[in-house]
Amino acid sequence: MIGAAGYVDRFSSSEDTFPTNYTLHVDVSRFVTSRMAIRGGLVGTTSVGAEEDLPAGPGASALYALVGGLYYFTPRSMASLYAGGEYWAQLTQRAASDAGVVVGTVGAQGLVSSRASLFIEGGYGVGLTRGDEGELRSRIVGRAGVRLRF
């Protein structure tokens, strides 16, 4: 399946304020069993409310690569709930010590035709690198889009 989505992404920590990111997401999924799929993709972000001194790191407009796995609870039905996890790596505007983000995902996907489906999903993630003050950085993601089956 190939998916495309637009969504809002918010990175936060107790010590810093980051801008809200508007995002375009493209992914490719491949079922490896009847219920489990692996997914990879690219995410491009642009920021609104960014300060000019954010040239790199979390919250900066950037390109990300993602890889992960999903478990579909009822994959052969008209609609299915799914859950999984992903690893996000920032490819551009990356801070020197950035180790990426691990994101847990839950969603629902429903067929609109034999080849197309709509999906909505949300996720919560934690940065693998702590902030300047040792604080934990978290990421909240919500997206909606379409997936085409080939």
C-alpha positions in Angstrom: 0.0 0.0 0.0 1.1 3.5 -0.7 -0.3 6.2 1.7 -0.3 10.0 1.7 -1.5 12.2 4.5 -1.4 15.8 5.8 -1.3 16.4 9.5 -0.3 18.6 12.5 2.7 17.6 14.6 3.7 19.1 18.0 7.0 18.5 19.7 7.2 19.6 23.3 9.3 19.5 26.5 9.1 21.1 29.9 12.0 23.5 29.2 11.4 24.6 25.6 8.5 25.9 23.4 8.5 24.5 19.9 6.4 25.6 16.9 3.5 23.7 15.5 4.5 21.8 12.3 2.3 21.2 9.3 3.3 18.1 7.6 3.1 16.0 4.4 3.6 12.3 4.9 4.1 9.6 2.3 4.5 5.9 3.3 4.8 2.5 1.8 3.4 -0.6 3.7 3.9 -4.2 2.9 2.1 -7.1 4.7 4.6 -9.7 5.9 1.9 -11.9 7.5 -1.8 -11.8 7.3 -2.0 -9.2 10.1 1.4 -7.6 10.3 2.8 -4.9 8.0 6.1 -3.1 7.8 6.0 0.5 6.9 8.6 3.0 5.7 8.2 6.6 4.5 9.2 10.2 4.4 7.8 13.1 6.3 8.3 16.7 5.4 7.5 19.5 7.8 7.1 23.3 7.7 6.7 25.3 10.9 4.4 28.1 11.9 5.4 30.2 14.9 9.1 29.3 14.7 11.7 31.6 16.1 14.5 32.6 13.8 17.1 31.0 16.1 15.9 27.4 15.4 18.1 26.4 12.5 18.4 22.8 13.6 16.9 20.3 16.0 13.4 19.5 17.1 10.7 21.9 15.8 12.8 23.1 12.8 11.3 22.6 9.3 12.9 19.3 8.2 12.7 16.0 6.3 12.3 12.8 8.3 12.6 9.1 7.4 10.4 6.6 9.3 10.4 2.8 9.6 8.1 0.7 11.7 5.6 -2.1 12.0 1.8 -2.2 12.3 -0.6 -4.9 13.6 -4.0 -4.9 12.0 -6.8 -6.5 14.2 -9.2 -7.3 11.3 -7.2 -6.8 8.1 -9.6 -8.4 5.6 -12.7 -6.5 6.8 -14.2 -3.2 5.4 -12.6 -1.4 8.4 -9.8 -2.3 10.7 -8.2 -0.9 13.8 -4.4 -1.1 14.0 -1.5 -0.4 16.4 2.2 -0.3 16.0 5.5 1.5 16.5 7.8 3.6 14.4 11.3 5.1 14.5 11.7 8.6 13.1 15.1 9.9 12.1 15.5 13.6 11.2 17.5 13.8 7.9 17.8 17.6 7.5 18.2 20.4 10.0 19.4 17.8 12.5 21.0 18.7 15.8 24.4 17.0 16.2 23.3 14.8 19.2 19.9 13.8 17.9 19.2 10.1 18.1 15.6 10.2 16.7 12.2 9.5 18.1 10.2 6.3 18.9 6.5 6.8 18.2 3.6 4.5 19.2 0.7 4.6 16.8 -3.0 3.6 16.9 -5.4 4.1 14.0 -8.3 3.0 11.9 -8.4 2.3 8.2 -11.6 1.8 6.1 -12.2 0.8 2.5 -13.8 3.3 0.1 -13.2 1.0 -3.0 -11.3 -2.2 -3.8 -8.0 -0.3 -4.1 -8.4 2.8 -1.9 -8.9 3.3 1.8 -9.1 6.2 4.2 -7.2 6.2 7.5 -6.9 8.3 10.6 -4.2 7.7 13.2 -2.6 9.2 16.2 0.6 8.7 18.0 2.7 9.6 21.0 6.5 9.5 20.9 9.6 10.0 23.0 12.9 11.5 21.9 15.9 9.2 22.3 18.0 12.3 23.1 17.2 14.5 26.1 17.1 18.2 25.9 19.7 20.7 27.1 18.4 20.6 30.7 18.1 16.8 30.7 14.4 16.9 30.1 12.4 14.3 28.2 11.1 15.5 24.8 7.8 14.1 23.6 6.1 14.2 20.2 2.3 14.0 19.5 1.2 13.2 16.0 -2.3 13.1 14.5 -2.8 12.3 10.8 -5.5 11.5 8.2 -5.1 10.5 4.6 -5.6 7.9 1.9 -3.8 4.6 1.1 -3.8 2.9 -2.3 -3.4 -0.8 -2.7 -1.2 -2.1 -5.6 
